[in-house]
Amino acid sequence: MGSDPRILIADDVPGVVRVLRRVLRRLGTVEVADGGDDPDAVFFDAVHRLSLDRPAVLVADGIEGHGRDLALAAMEAGVPVVAYTGSPALFDGLDLPVVVKPAWDELVAAVADALGGTRG
């Protein structure tokens, strides 16, 4: 559907990305930052998509240390961020929800909340 909000996933673990696509698709159109398991490629593609497409929400992993910079770029662009990570300390001090992997239900709730609680 064209009216579905777009959710951008930025994670450098392809297996996690596959699960996130399935778990989040009921909330909107799920897109993935290209780059596979290359953290630099995922980071740069996500930043590029933020500047071009402005998704409704970004789900960001720590991406080998790039996650904080990506979250800051999204926040500066006015895109809500949900951190979904095994390294929650990377996001300390940022005003965003941090969900520790593998808490799928908590992630869905945080993304729904970031979308305004109108989906799901």
N, C-alpha and C positions, 0 to 999 in steps of 0.2 A: 504494500500500500504506500502511496506517495505521501500520505499524511503521517506515517509512522515516524517517531523521532529516531534520529540516527545516533547509535552508540558506537564509539570508536574504542577498540581494544588495542592496547599497546603492551604486549608481553613477548618475551623472547624465548618462551618454551612452547613449541608447537602443540604438544599434548594438552597443555592448559588452554591454549587458544581454541582448540577444537571443542573442549568442554564448555568454555565460556560462550562460544557461539550458540550452542544448544541451550544453555541455561538462560541466556539473556534474550533470545529471539522473541519470546512472548512479550517483551517490553518495547520492542521496536526493531528497526533495521540495524543489524549488527555488521559493522565494518571492522577490518583488521589492518593495522599498520603493517605494511609489507616489510619483510626483512628476515622472516624465518627465525633462526636461532642466533642471528647476528645482532647483538645489542645496539651497535652503532647504527645499523641500517633501520632497525625498528624505531629508534629514537628520531632519526632524521626524517623518516617517512611520516611519523606521527606529527612532528612539528610542521611539516609541509602540509599535511591534511588539515591541521588546525588553522593555518593561515588561509587556505583555499576554501574549505568546506564548512567550517565551524559546526561540528557535530553538537548534538543536544547534551551529551555527556561523554567524558573520557574516563575509561577504566584503565588505570596505569599501574603496572608492576614496577618494581624497583629497577628493572632493566640494567642490571650490572652497574648501578650507581647513577644512571641517567634519569631515573624516575622522578627524582625531586625537581630537576631542571625542567622536565616535561610538564610536571604538575604546575610549576610556576608559570611556564609559557601559556598553558591552557587557562589558568586563572587570570593572567594578564589579558587574554583574549576574551574573557567573560564566559568561558566554558566551564561548567561545573565538573569537578574531578572526584572520582572515588578511587582511592588507592587500594589495590588488591595485591598483597605482597606477603612474602615470607620474611621481609626485613622492614617491619613497621617503623623502626627508628629513623629510617631515611626520610620520613615525612614528618618528624617531630617539629612542632612549631607552626605547621601549616594548618589553616582553617579548612579542613576537609575530612570526610569520613575515611578511616583506615580500617580495612577488613583484612584480617590475617588468614592466609591460605590454610586450609581448604574450606573455609566456611561459606559454602555456596548459598545457603538460605539468607545469611546476613548480607552477602553481596547483592543478591536480588533485591532485598529490602532497601539497601543503601542506594542502588541505582534507581529504583522506583521513586524513592524520596527525592533524589536529585532531579528526576524528571517531573517532579511536582506531585508524586503520589497518584497520578491519574491512570497509570498503566498497571497491568499484571493482575 
